[in-house]
């Protein structure tokens, strides 16, 4: 995922906004060489299994495979706080994964990693471990709103999250937050936001996402997008969650 020696130098969590929680989330993307795909999956599943089983500070760890490219994969992980993330990086299972990366060089492209502080999470999601849902459809998103529309952006996103969480039976998760600096690994960027969403239903969960895209709160989001609010085009990655 990233070099363990950097972790051993010490990483400090910087909260970028007083409205964010103490949680730390990350989205991760990589493209694996075909000849190393099976070994990479076995290695990341070992890290996933041990993280979920042995780390009380870990809240979530999912692995997904791109809907169009079988060699591109995504991770989404959540931790109670920065200390929990540091514990993860110092764990034996993370060391095994890091050793695999160093000895194998499995990637064609990447990895890329984004850290962020989830907003508007309740007590159950900020302290309890989330399940891994069978046949779920996932997406990770990067958005870059202009400074001039920041407050309007936050309002429409908040309404979208509330509508998704409270009215959509097939929606499993809607997590978002602003980019956060983790020193020694990744520098955050103001007005850069990252998302992780999950949906259930037919067609490996795609039914749930399609239902989400037909809701009034999503229509309000599309209206906002039509006002040219971004400094940089949105990046949206769709994937199917792999069972551990």
N, C-alpha and C positions, 0 to 999 in steps of 0.2 A: 504493500500500500504506500508506504513512504519509509525512509531510512530510519531504523531504530536509533542509530547514533545521534540523530537530531533530537529525538525524544530525551535521550539521556542528558543532553545539555540543559534540558528544562524548557518547558513551554508554559506561557502565561496566557490566561484567558482574559480578553478585554471585552467587556460588555459595551456595545456600541450604542445602546439606546436604553433609557431608564424604563421603558415599557416592556422590554424583553424579559424572559424568565431566566433562571440560572441554568436551564437545560442547554446542552450542546448537541447539535445535529450535524450530520455530514452526508453529502451526496457524492458519489464516486462513479467514475466512468472509465472503462478500459476496453481495448480491443486486443484479443489474445491470438497469438499465432495458432493456426489450426492444429499443428502437431503437438501443441502444449495444452490444448483446451481441456482435455479430460483431467490432466494432472492439476491444472489450475483450479478447476471446479472442485476436485478432491481437497486441495489445500485450503481454498476459501471456505469450504463447508466445514472442515476441521476447526478453523478459526471461528466460524459462525456458531457451531455447536457448543464449543467450549466457552465462548463469550456468553452465550445465553444461559448456559448451565451454571457457570462458575462465577460470573461477575454480577454482584447485586446492584452495582451502579449502572449496568447496561439496561436500557429500556427497550431497544429494538435493534435487530440486525437482519435485514432481508437481502437476498440476492436475486437479481432479475436478468433475463436474457432478452435482448432487443427483438422486437417483433419482426424486423426485416433482415437483420444480420446476425446469424447464429454465433458469431465469434465476438460480438460486442456485449458487454455485461455492465450492470449497474448495481451499486450497493446503496442502501440507506441505513444509517445507524443513528441511534440516539442514546445519550448518556445523561444521567441525572445532573451532572455538573462537570467542570473541568477536571477535578480530582479523579472522578470515575473514568474519564477518558485517559488520563495519565496512567491509571492503574491498568487499563486495557493495553496500552502501548508497552507496558513493562511486564506483561503476562507471558508465560511460557508458550501459549498457543500463538500469540502474535509474533513471538520470536521465531517460531517454526515457519509461519507464513513469510516473514521477512527473509529468512534463510532460503526458502524456496525461490523467492523472487531474485535474490542475489545469485543463486547457483544456476538458475534456469533461463533468466531473461525472457519471460514468456510473452511480452507485449509487443504488438505491432505499433500501437498508438496509445499514448497515455502512460500512466493513468492521470486523470485530472480529478481534483478533489475540491469541494466547496464546503466551508464551515459556516453555520448560521445558528442564531438563537431563535428557537420556535416561539411564536407569539400566540397569545390567547389559548394556551393549553390549560385544561382543568387539572385538578389534583390527581385524578386517576391516570391521566396520560403523562403527567410530569413525574410521577413516582412509581407507577406500576408497569410491569413488563407487558408489552403488546404481544398478542399471538401472531403466528405466521398463518395467513389465510390461504386455504387451498384454492388453486385456480384463480388467483387474483390478477387483475390488470393494474399495472403500475405506471406512473409517469413521474419524471423529475423535470423541473422547469427552472430556467434562469431568466429573470426579467430585469430590465434596466430603465426604470422610469426617469424622466427628466426631473431635475430639481424643482422646476416650477409647478409640477403636478403631483409632487410627493404626497401631500395631504389628501388630495382627491384619489390618488392611487390607493393609499392605505384604507380609505373609507370603502371603496368599491371591493377591495380584496377582503376586508373584514366582513362585509355583507355577504360576499360569496362563500366565505368559510362558514358563517353562521347558517346560511341557507343550506349548504351542503350537509353540515353536521346534523341539522335539525329536521330536514324534510326529505332527504334522499335515503330510501331504504337500502339501496344497493351501494351506497358510498361507505367505504370502510375507514377512510382516513383522509384528512386534509390538513397538512402541516406546512407552515411557511414561516420565514423569518428573514431578517436582513443579514447580509454577509458580515462575518466576524473574523477578526485577526486572531490567528493562533501563531504566536511568535516562533520562528524557526521552521515553520512548515508552510503557512499560507497567510498572506496579507489580505485583509478584508477591503471591501470597496464600498463607499457610501452610495446609497441609492442603487444597490445591487441586491436583489431578493431571490431566494431559492425556495423551491416548493417540492414536496413529495405528496403524491396522492395515490389512493388505492380504491378499486371498485370491484364488485362481484357481479355474478350473473352469467348468462350464456356467453359462449364464444370466449372462454377463458377470462371472463370479467368485462369484456368489451361492452356488453349490454349495459352495465352500470355507468360506464363513461359516456356512452351515447345518451343515456337518460339524463346524466348531469348536463350535457351540452344542450339539452332542450328545456332547461329550467329558466324561470324568470330571473334568478340571480345571475345565471351565466349570460343571459341576454343583456343584462345591465353591464356586465364585464365586456362583452363584445361591443356595446355602444361606446364604452370608454376607450377601447382599443382603436375604434374608428376615429378618435380625435388626434391621432399621431402623438401619443404620449411618451414614446421611448427614444432614448439616445442611441440604442442599439437594438437590432431585431431580437425578439424573444427566441429562446432556444428550448425546444420541447422534445423530450426523449420518451418513447413508449416502450414498455417491456412486459414480459410475462414473468411472474414471480416463480422461482424454482423452489420446490419443496426441499427441505434439508434432509 
